[in-house]
Amino acid sequence: MHEPFSSAARAAARARFPATLIIASALIGAPALAAHKGGGVSPGWGQCRAQDPDARIAGCTQVIQEIEKETPHNKAAAYVNRAGAYQAKGDYAHALDDFAKALEIEPKSSVVIAARGAAHHAKGDLDSALADYGRAIALDKKNAAALLARAHIWRARGDVEKALADLEEAAKADPKATAPLVTAGALHHAKGDHERAISAFSEAAKRDPKLAAARNGRGACHYAKGEFDEAIADFDAALKIDAHYVGALVNRANAWRAKKDFVRAKSDYDAALAAKPDLAAAKKGSDDMARLIAKQGLGAAAPADAAPPAEHDHN
C-alpha cells in the first residue's frame, strides 16, 4: 500500500529541532496520528486519535486487544497512533515496539519508517535515526520530512554539504515547505555564502509571505554584506508581520547603529528590552547608545563605534 498514513502520520512525527526557525517542520517529538479507514470496528477508535497521550494509549490499546477484527491498514494505524502517544510521553521503548509492530504489517511504509526514525532521533540515538531516515527516503524520495530530519543530523555532525543536499531535495519534494529553505539559508549564511542564503530566504518568503523569520534571515545576510538599507527594509517587513519579533528588533537596532543613527538604534534596543527584559544584547546596545548619544549632545565629533554582528535565528 502506497503511503497509507500520508497526512496524519507525517504530522506523527513532527519534531522539535534546535533551530527556532524550524520548530514546526520536522519529524521528532509530536504525537503520531494515523488515519483509520472505514470507521474501524472497535469503539476504541474514538480515543485512539485523541490529542491527549494517555487517552490515546487507552483507546488504541482497546483497539489492539481486538486487532484481528481490523483491516491491515487499521491494525497498523492503531500501533502508529499508540507509538506516537508513548513518544509524546518520552516512553521511547514502548514507542519503538509499537512502530516495529506497525512495520510488520506495513513494512514498506516510508512514513512509518521515518516516524520510527523520529523516535530514535528524539531518544538521542542518531545512528538508528539516520538509518531509518535513509530507508524512508529510499522508499519515497519525496519524503520531505525525512529529508529535513536527516539534514539536521548531518548538520549536527558537522557535514554541512550533506545537510544542504538533503535540504535542497526536501524543498523540491514539497513545493509549499519553508523549513528546508530557511534552514538552508541559515547554513549558507553561516558559511559566508550570503548570495545563496539570500536566494533561499527569498524563496521561503515567496512561499509564505507571512514568514517573518525569512525576512529576518535575509536582512541578516544583507547586514553581513554591509547593505544596511536593504537589511532595514527586511527587518521592517519582519516586524510588520510580528511586531514583537525580538530578533528583528535587535537586528534593526544594529543596522541603525551601523548607519550612526544612534537615536533610532536605541529606540529599537529599548523595544527589544521591553519585550524581553533579560536580553543582554539589547541591554548592552541600549547602554552603548545612551553613552554615544550623550557624547553627541556635547558637540563631539561622531564617536567611533562598531555595530555587532546581526543575530540570526539559527544563532
C-alpha positions as CSV (number, residue, x, y, z in Angstrom):
1,M,0.0,0.0,0.0
2,H,1.5,3.3,-1.0
3,E,1.9,5.8,1.9
4,P,-1.3,4.9,3.7
5,F,-0.6,7.3,6.6
6,S,0.4,10.3,4.5
7,S,-1.1,13.4,6.0
8,A,-1.8,12.2,9.5
9,A,1.3,10.2,10.2
10,R,3.5,12.8,8.6
11,A,2.3,15.0,11.4
12,A,3.1,12.0,13.5
13,A,6.4,12.6,13.8
14,R,6.8,16.3,13.7
15,A,10.0,17.3,15.5
16,R,11.4,19.9,17.9
17,F,14.8,20.8,16.3
18,P,17.3,23.1,17.9
19,A,16.9,25.9,15.4
20,T,13.9,28.1,16.2
21,L,13.2,28.7,12.5
22,I,12.0,25.1,12.0
23,I,10.3,24.1,15.2
24,A,7.1,23.0,13.4
25,S,8.6,21.4,10.4
26,A,10.3,18.2,11.1
27,L,9.9,14.7,12.3
28,I,10.7,14.4,16.0
29,G,8.7,14.9,19.1
30,A,5.0,15.3,18.5
31,P,2.4,12.5,18.6
32,A,1.6,10.3,15.6
33,L,-2.0,10.4,14.3
34,A,-2.5,7.9,11.5
35,A,-6.0,7.9,9.9
36,H,-8.0,4.7,10.2
37,K,-10.3,3.8,7.3
38,G,-13.9,2.8,7.2
39,G,-14.7,3.9,10.7
40,G,-12.9,0.9,12.2
41,V,-14.5,-1.9,14.2
42,S,-13.6,-1.1,17.8
43,P,-15.3,1.7,19.7
44,G,-11.7,2.5,21.0
45,W,-11.1,4.5,17.8
46,G,-12.8,7.4,19.3
47,Q,-9.9,7.8,21.7
48,C,-7.2,6.2,19.5
49,R,-6.8,9.5,17.7
50,A,-7.1,11.8,20.8
51,Q,-4.6,14.6,21.3
52,D,-4.1,13.6,25.0
53,P,-1.5,10.8,25.1
54,D,-3.0,8.9,28.0
55,A,-6.4,8.9,26.4
56,R,-4.9,7.8,23.1
57,I,-3.0,5.0,24.7
58,A,-6.1,3.7,26.3
59,G,-8.2,4.0,23.1
60,C,-5.5,2.3,20.9
61,T,-5.0,-0.4,23.5
62,Q,-8.7,-1.2,23.3
63,V,-8.4,-1.4,19.5
64,I,-5.3,-3.6,19.7
65,Q,-7.0,-6.0,22.1
66,E,-9.3,-7.0,19.3
67,I,-6.8,-6.2,16.5
68,E,-7.7,-9.2,14.3
69,K,-11.1,-7.6,13.6
70,E,-9.5,-4.7,11.9
71,T,-8.3,-4.2,8.4
72,P,-4.5,-4.4,7.8
73,H,-4.4,-0.6,7.4
74,N,-6.3,0.0,10.7
75,K,-4.1,-2.5,12.5
76,A,-1.0,-0.5,11.5
77,A,-2.7,2.8,12.3
78,A,-3.6,1.7,15.9
79,Y,0.1,0.8,16.5
80,V,1.3,4.0,15.0
81,N,-1.1,6.1,17.0
82,R,-0.2,4.4,20.2
83,A,3.5,4.7,19.4
84,G,3.1,8.4,18.9
85,A,1.4,8.7,22.3
86,Y,4.2,6.8,24.0
87,Q,6.7,9.0,22.3
88,A,5.0,12.2,23.4
89,K,5.3,10.9,27.0
90,G,9.1,10.1,26.5
91,D,8.5,6.4,26.6
92,Y,10.7,5.5,23.7
93,A,10.9,1.8,24.4
94,H,7.2,1.3,24.1
95,A,7.0,3.7,21.1
96,L,9.7,1.8,19.2
97,D,8.0,-1.6,20.0
98,D,4.7,-0.3,18.5
99,F,6.4,1.2,15.4
100,A,8.0,-2.2,14.9
101,K,4.6,-3.9,15.1
102,A,3.2,-1.4,12.6
103,L,6.1,-2.2,10.3
104,E,5.4,-5.9,10.5
105,I,2.0,-5.0,8.9
106,E,3.2,-2.2,6.5
107,P,6.9,-3.0,6.0
108,K,7.3,-0.6,3.1
109,S,5.7,2.5,4.6
110,S,8.2,5.3,4.2
111,V,6.1,7.4,6.6
112,V,6.1,4.9,9.4
113,I,9.8,4.1,9.0
114,A,10.5,7.8,9.2
115,A,8.3,8.1,12.3
116,R,10.3,5.3,13.9
117,G,13.5,7.3,13.0
118,A,12.0,10.3,14.7
119,A,11.6,8.2,17.9
120,H,15.2,7.2,17.7
121,H,16.1,10.9,17.0
122,A,14.1,12.1,20.0
123,K,15.8,9.4,22.1
124,G,19.2,10.7,21.0
125,D,20.1,7.5,19.0
126,L,21.3,9.4,15.9
127,D,22.8,6.3,14.2
128,S,19.5,4.4,14.3
129,A,17.6,7.6,13.3
130,L,19.9,8.1,10.3
131,A,19.4,4.6,9.2
132,D,15.6,4.8,9.3
133,Y,15.5,8.2,7.6
134,G,17.7,6.6,4.9
135,R,15.4,3.7,4.5
136,A,12.4,6.0,4.4
137,I,14.0,8.2,1.7
138,A,15.0,5.1,-0.4
139,L,11.3,4.0,-0.4
140,D,10.0,7.5,-1.1
141,K,12.5,10.1,-2.5
142,K,9.9,12.8,-2.0
143,N,9.5,12.2,1.8
144,A,10.3,15.8,2.6
145,A,10.0,15.4,6.3
146,A,12.5,12.6,6.4
147,L,14.9,14.6,4.2
148,L,14.6,17.5,6.5
149,A,15.1,15.4,9.6
150,R,18.2,13.7,8.1
151,A,19.6,17.1,7.2
152,H,19.5,18.1,10.8
153,I,21.5,15.0,11.8
154,W,24.1,15.8,9.1
155,R,24.2,19.4,10.4
156,A,24.7,18.2,14.0
157,R,27.6,16.1,12.8
158,G,29.2,18.9,11.0
159,D,28.6,17.6,7.5
160,V,27.1,20.8,6.1
161,E,27.3,19.7,2.4
162,K,25.2,16.6,3.0
163,A,22.8,18.7,5.1
164,L,22.4,21.2,2.2
165,A,21.9,18.4,-0.3
166,D,19.0,16.9,1.7
167,L,17.5,20.4,2.3
168,E,17.6,21.1,-1.4
169,E,15.8,17.8,-2.1
170,A,13.3,18.5,0.7
171,A,12.5,21.9,-0.8
172,K,11.9,20.3,-4.2
173,A,9.8,17.4,-2.8
174,D,7.4,19.8,-1.0
175,P,6.8,23.0,-3.0
176,K,5.0,24.6,-0.1
177,A,7.5,23.9,2.6
178,T,9.6,26.7,4.0
179,A,11.5,24.9,6.7
180,P,14.1,23.4,4.3
181,L,14.7,26.8,2.7
182,V,15.1,28.8,5.9
183,T,17.4,26.0,7.3
184,A,19.5,26.1,4.1
185,G,19.6,29.9,4.3
186,A,20.9,29.7,7.8
187,L,23.6,27.2,6.8
188,H,24.7,29.2,3.7
189,H,24.8,32.3,5.9
190,A,27.0,30.5,8.5
191,K,29.3,29.5,5.6
192,G,29.5,33.1,4.5
193,D,27.8,32.4,1.2
194,H,25.3,35.3,1.6
195,E,24.1,35.3,-2.0
196,R,22.9,31.7,-1.8
197,A,21.4,32.4,1.7
198,I,19.5,35.4,0.3
199,S,18.2,33.2,-2.5
200,A,17.0,30.6,-0.1
201,F,15.3,33.1,2.3
202,S,13.7,34.9,-0.7
203,E,12.2,31.7,-1.9
204,A,10.9,30.9,1.6
205,A,9.3,34.4,1.8
206,K,7.7,33.8,-1.6
207,R,6.2,30.6,-0.4
208,D,5.0,32.1,2.8
209,P,4.7,35.9,2.7
210,K,3.8,35.9,6.4
211,L,7.0,34.1,7.5
212,A,8.8,36.7,9.5
213,A,11.9,34.5,10.0
214,A,12.6,34.5,6.3
215,R,12.6,38.3,6.2
216,N,14.8,38.5,9.3
217,G,17.2,35.9,7.9
218,R,17.5,37.7,4.6
219,G,18.0,41.0,6.4
220,A,20.8,39.5,8.4
221,C,22.5,38.5,5.2
222,H,22.2,42.0,3.8
223,Y,23.6,43.3,7.1
224,A,26.6,41.0,6.9
225,K,27.3,42.4,3.4
226,G,27.1,45.9,4.6
227,E,23.9,46.6,2.8
228,F,22.2,48.3,5.7
229,D,19.3,49.9,3.8
230,E,18.3,46.6,2.4
231,A,18.7,45.0,5.8
232,I,16.5,47.6,7.4
233,A,13.8,47.1,4.8
234,D,13.7,43.3,5.6
235,F,13.7,43.9,9.3
236,D,10.8,46.4,8.8
237,A,9.0,43.7,6.9
238,A,9.6,41.1,9.6
239,L,8.3,43.5,12.2
240,K,5.2,44.3,10.2
241,I,4.4,40.6,10.3
242,D,5.3,40.2,14.0
243,A,5.7,43.5,15.9
244,H,7.2,41.7,18.9
245,Y,9.9,39.8,17.0
246,V,12.8,40.5,19.3
247,G,15.5,39.2,17.0
248,A,14.4,41.6,14.2
249,L,14.2,44.5,16.7
250,V,17.8,43.9,17.8
251,N,18.9,43.4,14.2
252,R,17.3,46.6,13.1
253,A,18.9,48.4,16.0
254,N,22.2,47.1,14.9
255,A,21.6,48.3,11.4
256,W,20.6,51.8,12.5
257,R,23.7,51.7,14.7
258,A,25.9,50.8,11.7
259,K,24.4,53.9,9.9
260,K,25.3,56.0,13.0
261,D,21.6,56.7,13.7
262,F,22.0,56.1,17.4
263,V,18.6,57.5,18.4
264,R,16.7,55.0,16.2
265,A,19.0,52.3,17.3
266,K,18.3,53.0,21.0
267,S,14.6,53.0,20.3
268,D,14.8,49.5,18.9
269,Y,17.1,48.2,21.6
270,D,14.6,49.6,24.2
271,A,11.7,47.9,22.4
272,A,13.5,44.6,22.4
273,L,14.2,45.1,26.2
274,A,10.5,45.8,26.8
275,A,9.6,42.5,25.2
276,K,12.5,40.6,26.8
277,P,13.9,42.3,29.8
278,D,16.8,39.8,30.3
279,L,18.1,40.1,26.8
280,A,21.8,41.0,27.3
281,A,22.4,42.1,23.7
282,A,19.6,44.6,23.9
283,K,20.6,45.9,27.3
284,K,24.2,46.5,26.2
285,G,23.1,48.0,23.0
286,S,20.8,50.4,24.8
287,D,23.5,51.4,27.2
288,D,26.0,51.9,24.4
289,M,23.6,54.1,22.5
290,A,22.8,56.2,25.6
291,R,26.6,56.8,26.0
292,L,27.1,57.7,22.4
293,I,24.0,60.0,22.2
294,A,25.3,61.8,25.3
295,K,28.7,62.4,23.6
296,Q,26.9,63.7,20.5
297,G,24.9,66.0,22.7
298,L,28.2,67.6,24.0
299,G,29.0,68.6,20.4
300,A,31.7,65.9,20.0
301,A,32.5,64.5,16.6
302,A,30.7,61.4,15.6
303,P,32.1,58.9,18.1
304,A,33.8,55.7,16.9
305,D,31.6,52.7,17.2
306,A,31.3,49.2,15.7
307,A,27.9,47.6,15.4
308,P,27.8,43.9,16.5
309,P,27.0,41.1,14.0
310,A,23.4,40.5,13.2
311,E,21.5,37.9,15.2
312,H,20.3,35.0,13.1
313,D,17.6,32.7,14.3
314,H,20.0,29.8,14.0
315,N,22.4,31.5,16.3
